[in-house]
Amino acid sequence: MGNTFGKMFRVTTFGESHNLAIGVIVDGCPAGLRLCEADIQKELDRRKPAQSSITTQRKEKDRVRILSGVFNGVTLGTPISMIVYNEDVNSKPYEEIKFKPRPNHADLSYYLKFGIYDYRGGGRASGRETLARVAAGAIAKKLLKERFGTIIVGHTIKIGKISAKKVNFEEIVKNAERNPVRCADLESAKLMEEEILKVKREGDSIGGIVEIVAVNVPAGLGEPVFDKLDADIAKAMMSIGAVKGVEIGLGFEFSEKRGSEINDEFYIENNSIKTYTNNSGGILGGISNGMPIVVRIAVKPTPSIAKEQRTVDLLRGKNVKIKITGRHDPCIVPRIVPVAEAMLALVLADHARRSGLIKDKL
Ligand SMILES: Cc1cc2nc3c(=O)[nH]c(=O)nc-3n(C[C@H](O)[C@H](O)[C@H](O)COP(=O)(O)O)c2cc1C
């Protein structure tokens, strides 16, 4: 089973959408990091449902408890375990679609693999599973910030066919959290929000693209050849439900370019080697080069839509139609921003441990 991520900064998550709780164990966090529940809660509140009219209306407080690994506000170097209880659980809408798999969701493939699936809210394949990633990622973020001054931010750059204009790092930090879409170009943010609301009214859903940027990342993270930093980032991002594409730096745009247009040329500033451009997104040969790490992910439209769809009745072996009710995100993109930031933080923390730049105690 694949519920553990990382080699030295290692997280194991558990829980389903409509069971008792979601939780995570973080092993490999060094001793000596100041940590309290508020550090985790701050990030969970950014992922929480029902933040606005463009997210699911499931109302969860997502109040986190740290069960172990912290004493007097400081990490002990022992496993840190955290739990969040599910409170606003309503399984009724799922009774009607029981054993009628939702197109584009994980219902059918879980059933084919395990012969059973938790049809209540997607079970383990629910977006709610990402809560555990964000809790663990909050620790990784804090560790990276204390040790290297690393800052990781994400923002929405596309919803459907609406693209945001290019913005710099400062604008992302300043503007992304100022609107429900998490788009740093405030004009496009309005259009995107209208588009999501329109799609929602039509009983439909829509996809988009999120960009995640990490600055002050030390050079030397990444373990060629199979655990290259970009390879592990791609795996981390693709492990998030609904993520269907990953780009580093220019990504797919590289395919249309000449070397002379995109090569990042070097120069020296304050005794360190930098590049004039950053088309490689901070990674060369699978190793960070000290420039900002730039990752983009493509997010598909939410599978659960209110429009009538064709599916099968697994018990009766018949073709049937379903209309999905219940509470769903009309667009997953804004909620995936903190999740993607968390996954990038987990990869960087793990590689910082593996490279020896972060040791057993801070
Ligand atoms: C933060 C987040 C929220 C999500 N919300 C929903 C939702 O409300 N309804 C839904 O059908 N899918 C939702 N999903 C998507 C499903 O979890 C995902 O599509 C499903 O597990 C199938 O996996 P795949 O799309 O990666 O193939 C969400 C995903 C994330 C990451």
The ligand as an ORCA input file, in Angstrom:
! r2SCAN-3c Opt
* xyz 0 1
  C      -8.777     19.354     -2.279
  C      -9.573     18.406     -3.137
  C     -10.960     18.489     -3.149
  C     -11.723     17.625     -3.940
  N     -13.084     17.741     -3.919
  C     -13.828     16.870     -4.665
  C     -15.263     16.924     -4.627
  O     -15.854     17.743     -3.933
  N     -15.939     16.042     -5.388
  C     -15.317     15.113     -6.184
  O     -15.987     14.351     -6.872
  N     -13.978     15.048     -6.259
  C     -13.210     15.883     -5.509
  N     -11.843     15.808     -5.565
  C     -11.216     14.941     -6.580
  C     -11.162     13.480     -6.245
  O     -10.582     13.273     -4.983
  C     -10.346     12.744     -7.337
  O     -10.724     13.163     -8.598
  C     -10.585     11.239     -7.221
  O      -9.917     10.744     -6.068
  C     -10.055     10.444     -8.416
  O      -8.651     10.552     -8.541
  P      -7.962     11.121     -9.842
  O      -8.784     12.294    -10.282
  O      -6.589     11.527     -9.418
  O      -7.969     10.020    -10.867
  C     -11.065     16.653     -4.757
  C      -9.666     16.574     -4.739
  C      -8.910     17.441     -3.937
  C      -7.424     17.323     -3.954
*
